[in-house]
Amino acid sequence: MKVLAISGSTRQLSTNTALLRAFQALAPADIELDVFDRIGEFPVFSPDLEGLHTPDSVIRFIEKISVSDGLIISSPEYVRSIPGGLKNAIDWLVSGEAVIGKPIALVHASHRGEDMLAALRTVLSTVSSNFSESIFFRLPVMKQTPDSIRESLMTSANRPAAEKFLKDFAAFCRSQKSEAANAIAI
Ligand SMILES: Cc1cc2nc3c(=O)[nH]c(=O)nc-3n(C[C@H](O)[C@H](O)[C@H](O)COP(=O)(O)O)c2cc1C
């Protein structure tokens, strides 16, 4: 199973990116978890740039989403909402088919950010019919280094919940895949 883990932060020492990378170390052999931390490369979305004019960076992003069985997103809150870069990346997906029906779940690297989470949940349940609000994992590691985040995820206090999150999300992805296959067979 292929899972694309998208960071909503473009910061080099991002805690959200670090948390997604820490998940890579936990993922079982049957989950290939690819971390995407390059939303900062996309130009500001405009319908005028779609179709033949779609930038290569965006085309590659959409291809990664198309071949994935599910998306995990982890994002900071900026000014009580979704960071512009992440919203821009989502805007690039709206007129295509890659994200429709794609299983999506959130992880979160802060003890704060409820307004961003609420806004992101609204946006993701609009762009995909398979956004899961109930499959969610939070590790409050704001301002910590990538090394300490990895260590924190691996502790006996946090690892079981992180593994359960991955297991639940993988099961959700599989169930949506088999529902889609059954719908095609009918
Ligand atoms: C421009 C800016 C605006 C922010 N606004 C908020 C905010 O409204 N609420 C909040 O809880 N944190 C806010 N923060 C803090 C970030 O959400 C927080 O530091 C987060 O953990 C950064 O994630 P990262 O390490 O993945 O970049 C803001 C940070 C920046 C740079």
The ligand as an ORCA input file, in Angstrom:
! r2SCAN-3c Opt
* xyz 0 1
  C       3.013     33.181     10.408
  C       2.671     32.273     11.569
  C       1.405     32.305     12.111
  C       1.067     31.459     13.171
  N      -0.192     31.483     13.659
  C      -0.539     30.624     14.644
  C      -1.878     30.573     15.126
  O      -2.757     31.298     14.682
  N      -2.170     29.665     16.088
  C      -1.222     28.809     16.600
  O      -1.539     28.000     17.466
  N       0.056     28.850     16.166
  C       0.401     29.708     15.190
  N       1.685     29.719     14.727
  C       2.643     28.765     15.269
  C       2.757     27.500     14.403
  O       1.493     26.923     14.113
  C       3.557     26.465     15.187
  O       4.815     27.004     15.501
  C       3.728     25.171     14.443
  O       4.112     24.184     15.364
  C       4.776     25.284     13.342
  O       4.778     24.082     12.609
  P       6.086     23.598     11.813
  O       7.121     23.328     12.884
  O       5.673     22.320     11.145
  O       6.498     24.646     10.855
  C       2.041     30.574     13.692
  C       3.338     30.562     13.138
  C       3.652     31.394     12.083
  C       5.047     31.357     11.493
*
